[in-house]
Amino acid sequence: MDVAACRALDAADPLARFRDRFALPDGVIYLDGNSLGALPRATAARVASVVEAEWGRDLIGSWTAHHWIDLPRRVGDKIARLVGAAPGEVRVADSTSVNLFKLMAAALRLRPDRRVILSEPDNFPTDLYIAQGLVDLLGQGHELRLAGPDGLADAIDGDVALVSLTHVNYRSGRIHDMAEVTRRARAAGALTLWDLAHSAGAVPVDLDGCDADFAVGCGYKYLNGGPGAPSFLFAAARHHDTLTPPLSGWMGHAAPFAFDGNYRPADGLDRMLVGTPPVISLAALEVGVDLMLEADMAALRAKSMALGTLFADLVSARCGAHGFRLASPADPAGRGSQVCFAHAQGYAIVQALIRRGVIGDFRAPDILRFGFAPLYVGYADVWRAVEHLRAVMESGEWDHPEFHRRAAVT
Ligand SMILES: *Cc1c(COP(=O)(O)O)cnc(C)c1O
């Protein structure tokens, strides 16, 4: 593979036309869409119109006139199409962390005779923290049990109320077999909660096809909703009328504008809403989701796997002497849209790359993480990124003192 072959792949790429729909700065190779997705060009105008024409001119009447109140459901129905859910099974609200809390608590109430939330040690920390906080809060002998991938199947026993896992691991990119884990959980009488932060918009997901019970996902990663974009939550329709929301806010009330002093949950999944929706953020997220819906998911996945394989092969062929160890599954079918390498100097190397305009990120203790968002990353970008990596290593550039200084956000 050489740069000409990469350019030929770009020329034949059915998704290449999406690159211009994003406002990426010149000279930047953005391999961090798994952490903060890029800005769609259409977002600025949409946000300006919500601010100036809707909020500014029509003021409070916009809740009805511009359908602001419908946004959690409307954007949720669009996301549902990306994750194999039916209309009505997804709402956009709150952050992923808060939605984890809401669904974990509601799930435990559906299994009152069981006490265990089962997860894995290398789940994303907020998923573990929220579970820890919840079991402490309940104070009824609940426990968070952790099992690694090899022990997971055996750990799903009759004590487990909820299996809570991240579908695509945030560090390694390893994909869980959602259908198989969900099947095992159901056979043991347990419920499942899938975190789709690194899945939605990156890999095909079929929540209903897998019989999943619950899911959450992130708006600001592959969905390109902008920093702090609201999250989404999914509950299978069979649970909607039996869920007890732990955060019984007025937006989840059966009649929010009746101003009744007593809480009554709304019908269906609306009961999992809590407070007033973040309208401007929802409008920005909708632009990102609409853009994603224009792309063919099979083409997206095929390109994502091809980009990842190209990157891994080029790093091994052209940076082989520099001690990088592949920390993602070698088989592209077994990983999400990212490829990670372990290296003792990972932090400084990532900083040196960022200085050159190749933006990846570092995950402690030693992981260099590169995400390949197929809507705006091309094959020649991957080639150039690896050439920068080679230059950083061969020149010793990474060892400059400024690249060793740790920033607050990595
Ligand atoms: C990014 C990410 C989150 C983010 O949670 P927030 O509440 O939005 O900060 C949660 N879970 C996983 C697996 C993530 O990768």
The ligand as an ORCA input file, in Angstrom:
! r2SCAN-3c Opt
* xyz 0 1
  C     -18.138      9.066     26.493
  C     -18.779      8.023     27.336
  C     -19.713      8.353     28.323
  C     -19.978      9.802     28.608
  O     -20.833     10.050     29.634
  P     -21.267     11.563     29.920
  O     -22.224     11.454     31.007
  O     -21.829     12.103     28.634
  O     -20.034     12.343     30.270
  C     -20.344      7.324     28.991
  N     -20.061      6.030     28.716
  C     -19.124      5.688     27.801
  C     -18.836      4.261     27.527
  C     -18.456      6.669     27.097
  O     -17.530      6.339     26.211
*
